[in-house]
Amino acid sequence: MSILIRRFGAKLRQKPTFKSRSSDLLPTVRRYSSVAASQVGAATGLYGFDHLRTPKGFQRFVDEAIQRSGELVTYIAGMPSSAEVIRAMDEISDTVCSVVDSAELCRHTHPDREFVEEANKASMRINEYLHYLNTNHILYEAVKRAERESYLLTEEAQRAARYLRADFERGGIHLCSEKLDRVNQLNIEISQLCREFNENIIIDPGSVDIFPSSRIPKNLHHLVKPIYRATSSTSRESLRTNNTMKEKGFRITTDPHTLSSILQCTPDNEVRKMAYIRGNSAPRANLGVLDKLIVARHELAQLIGDQHYSEFSLKPNMASSPLVAMSFLQEMSKMVRPSADEEFKTIWNYKREKCGQTSGDLEPWDEAYYTAMMKSSAFNLDSSVVASYFPLHRCIEGLKVLVQSLFGATFCSVPLAPGESWHPNVLKMSLHHPEEGDLGYLYLDLYSRKGKYPGCAHFAIKGGRRVSETEYQLPVVALVCNFSGSHDPSTVRLNHWEVETLFHEFGHALHSLLSRTDYQHFSGTRVVLDLAETPSNLFEYYAWDYRVLRTFARHYSTGEVIPEKLVESMQDARKMFAATELQRQIFYAIIDQTIFGEQSTPPEDTSSIVADLKKKYTSWKHVEGTHWQTRFNHLLNYGAGYYSYLYAKCFAATIWQKLCQEDPLSLTTGTALRTKFLQHGGAKEPADLLKDLVGDGILRYNNGGIVPDIRSLCDEMKLTGRK
C-alpha cells in the first residue's frame, strides 16, 4: 500500500489554495473548481480537471503533480512547524491522488481507447513517483518529528502523524538500500500483476456454444448471441452448394452477470453444467498471475519483517492479526454450519422430488436454479413483476428520499461542463443542505457498455479537506454500475438485487459526501479496511424495508405503490437460504486468509486450496478443473482483507437494530449517523465511532484485536448454530 494514498475503492483528489498561519512560506498552488466551471458552462476536462481535455493531457497532469509535490518536499525540508508538515504532507497526498484516481476511473469507464491508454501510462508513471515519495527520508524524519511534538497538534493531526510514520515503516524505509530497492520493485510488480489480472477478466470471460437454440429459454435470448452450424446430416456435396442446411444455436458469454442468469433460469441440466464449468474456468491465464501475486506479496511481507502477507495486511486494521480474523471466521463458520447444512438437504430433496429420483447428487450448477424455483413456488414471486416496481428513475428518486429524510438535504441536477463527462449517459448531482450549502457532488454512470468496468463500484474522485478556517474542499464521487437495457432511465427496470447493489454503493458515496475531516487523508471511505464496508452494508437494509420502499417503488406503467405483501414475500424469500449465502462469504474470506497466509514449500496451487477449503467449510462439491478464484478480483484490492465484509455485516446488523429499525427515515436517526459516524471518515478510532453511535454491544476485544459482536446478526438470521 502506498503511504500517501489510503485506499478503499478509488478516490480522485484536487488541490485548492493552501492557507495556514505560515502560508507565506508555502509555495503557491493553482486554484481549481469543477463546480464553477460547470455553472458558467466553460469548457473543462474530465471530472473538471483542466488538463484532461484530451488524452495527452494525462502527461501534463502527471508532470504538474510531480512538480508540485517536489515543491512541497522542499518546503518540508525547510523544517516548518509540525502542523505545517502534516498539512503539506496531506497536500502531497491530495496532489498525487488527483492523478492516481482520475486515471483509475478513466481506465475503468472511458469508452475512448486513447484516453484509457494514456490513463494507464499516467497510472504507471505516478506509481513509480510514489515509490520515491514513500522512501524519502526527509519526509519520514519530518513526520517523526511531528509525532514527537504531538502536543502541538490537533487530535486529527496527531492521528495523521502516527499513521504516516507507521505507513512509512510499512513501506520499508527502515531497510538497507538493497532491500528497499527490492520492496519498490515488488510494489511495482504487484501493481502490474493486479492490472493484468483485471484485464484478463475482461478479455477472457469465457463462452460456451449451445445447440439447438431451443435449449435456451426465450427470456434469456437477450443475453446470448445467435450462432449457426451446418447440420450433421448435411452431405459434403451440399456444403459446396447454396442448399446448405444450418442449425441455429446460441453462444453464452460466461461473464458473471450472464452466467448468474443462465444458472438461475435454464431448466436444461447439461446447459447449466457446461456454463458453470466454463464460467468458473476463465480466465485460465489468471492462475499464473495469481501464483505470481501470492509469491510477490509474501516476499514483500517478509522483507518488511512479517511472517506472511496476511500478517502484514492486517496489522493496521481493527482485527490487527490473522489470528484474530481467523478466530472470528471460525466462530462464524461454526455458528452458521447447522443451518447451512439443513438448507443444503432441503435443496437436495427438492431436486430429487422434481427430477423423480431417489438418489443422485446435488451439483454446484443446481443451486441457483432450484433455490430460485423454491422461492418462486413458496412465495409466488416473479422477478419481472418485482422489477416492474423499480424503474431506474424511481430508484434514483429513492436515493433522494433517503438524503432528504435522514439529513435534510436534497440532490439537485447539475449541468455538466463541456468536456467534464466521459459518456453522454453520465449524470451529475449536488448534495445540497438548506443551511450548510452544497455538501458534495455525485456523478452517476449506471449503464453497461462494452469495455466498461463489469461490476458496480464507488469511486471517490475528490476527498474533503479543510483549506482554511472559512473554506472547505467539497468531496466529489462517482457511482459506477452496469444496469442492462435501454439507456433511457424512464424505461430501465431493476431486479431487486440490483436495487440492493445501488443502495450498497450509495452507502459508500454518502460516507464520502458527508465527510468533514480536516485532512483528505482521512476523508470518507479512507478508513481502516475492516470498517469501510459498514455504511454500505447498513444502507442495504434501506433497500428491503417497506417503509422506505413505499416512498419510491412504483409500477412503471400504473404508478401503483409496491404492495406490502409483495415486499413481505421478497423478504421471506431472501431469508430462505440466507445461511448458505453467509457460509459462502465466510468460505471466500477463509480462502483469502489462507492463500495470503503461511506458505508451504513447495507452494500449494490455489485450486487445491480452494477445493480443500470448500470440502471443509461447506456441503458443496468442488468441480475438478474449475478455478473460480481466477476472477475473484477482491483478492487484489482486499488481499487478506475480505473478512471485512463479514465485519461490516455484523456491525451493520447491530446499528440497524439499535439505531435505525424503529424509525429508519427519521432526521434523528440520520443526524446520529452523520454526526457520530459518517462525517468523521478515518479521523477517529473505529471502536470509538461505533461505540459512540450505538453504545456497548457492537464489538469485542480478542487477542489484541477487535471483532464484531455477532449476536444481532444471529438474532436477525435466527441461526441455530449460535451458542
C-alpha angles and dihedrals in degrees: 000000000000114000094221096045117063101195136209110142115326127317129186117198136192133195129238127185112303109234126180144128088282097037091128088068096049121087114254118262125206120249123246135183123168090181094057091048091053094047096055094040093238116158116257139159135265113318088357095298106139093210093059098071088111134021091253088059088082089072092057090043090059093043093054093044090054092045093049093046089050090054090052093048088053090049092052090049087061089070102243120179119296091251090054091048091057093046092048091047089051091052091051088053089046092051095047093045090057088066100034095051100038086053091048094051091045093050091053101042116018115109093204110090093206091057090049093050093048090047089053091052091047091050092053093046096048092046090055089051090050090061088058091051094045092055097042110125093197090063093041094052091046092052092048089052090050090051091051089051092047091133086073093055137078117253092258092048090051089053091048092051091049093048094046093051092048092047092050087055091047085055090060100250089146092060128098115266094258093054092041090054089052091050089053092048090050093050090053091046092049091051091050093047091051091051091048091049092054094044091052090055090057096040096047114030090152128239140211129200118225126196133223104030091226089077090073116073114242093240088065098049092099089063098052137062122237114239133176137211136180111264117250091242093059111112124226089246094054090049087064092054135063090256094081112146114222130199119212121227138156134248112218114205102210100215111146096262095048093041091053091053093047094049092047101045109029116098093192106098094201093051090052091047094050092046093047094050094045094043091050093047099058137130095023091182089069092069088074093039091053092048090053091047092052092050093047094048092047092052091047092053093048092049089054089051104261127122095236143344096271090059091047092048099047101046096090094043131087089256089056095189143031088246091063094042094048094046088053092049092047090051091050091047093051091047095052101036100087093051093043091051090051090051091049091054091047092054092045093051091048091053092050091050093049094045095042091238131139092194137023133106131272106239129204090246089057098062102078094040099050097038090052090049092048093049092048092048095046097044104022091239124168114187092211090054090050091047091052088072094052110064106171095241089055090051090054086052086054090059089051091051090053096053092043094050099039103035106017089240133124135217111229126188114249122201112242115235117235107277095014096102128067096204136021092242095059115113128198126207135178122220102224129189118198093226103027100039122220113001098186146312133264130200117200119205101170111156131086119243137163115287095012124129101281100223138043122277146162117234117194101212095179130012124216117258138175106240098175140334089281104030131067127184106230122227121247123196140174129216111208119192136161106223110167129221135054117355090231106102090209091065103036114099124192131220109234093251086059090051089052090049091050091052090046092055090042088059088059090047093052090049087059099037095050095044115119104178123150091231128047086217086078099031119138114311093012091108134116109299097246092057097044098084095049099091092045092051090047092055091053086072088062090059090060103040114100093212087063099037094053089061094066114001105103133157111266094231108024100033089228115159112245108270116250091226090057091053090048089053090049090051092048091048090051091055093047097088100011093127091056091052092047090049089052091055091048089050091051091050093050090050089052092050093045101049092047093041131078111343125224124219112267094024115252113238114252095238090060090048091051092047093050094047093047090055092047100044105030140036092233128102127246110228111226114241095026122113108187091171093072092080099033094109093180084083086071106046096029100035103177089351104089089105085076090080088063092046087054093047090056095043092047092050090055094045091049094049097043101036115013111029098077094054111359096177100046122122087228090060092046094047091054092048092049103041099037100037125000100048093055098061106179096332094104135046110277093228091053092050094050096045092045089053100050108002125232124348100057101093144019134207117237131173093335094314139085126249129180121257104249099199097096092051091046091051092046093051095036090227114191094204094071115113 
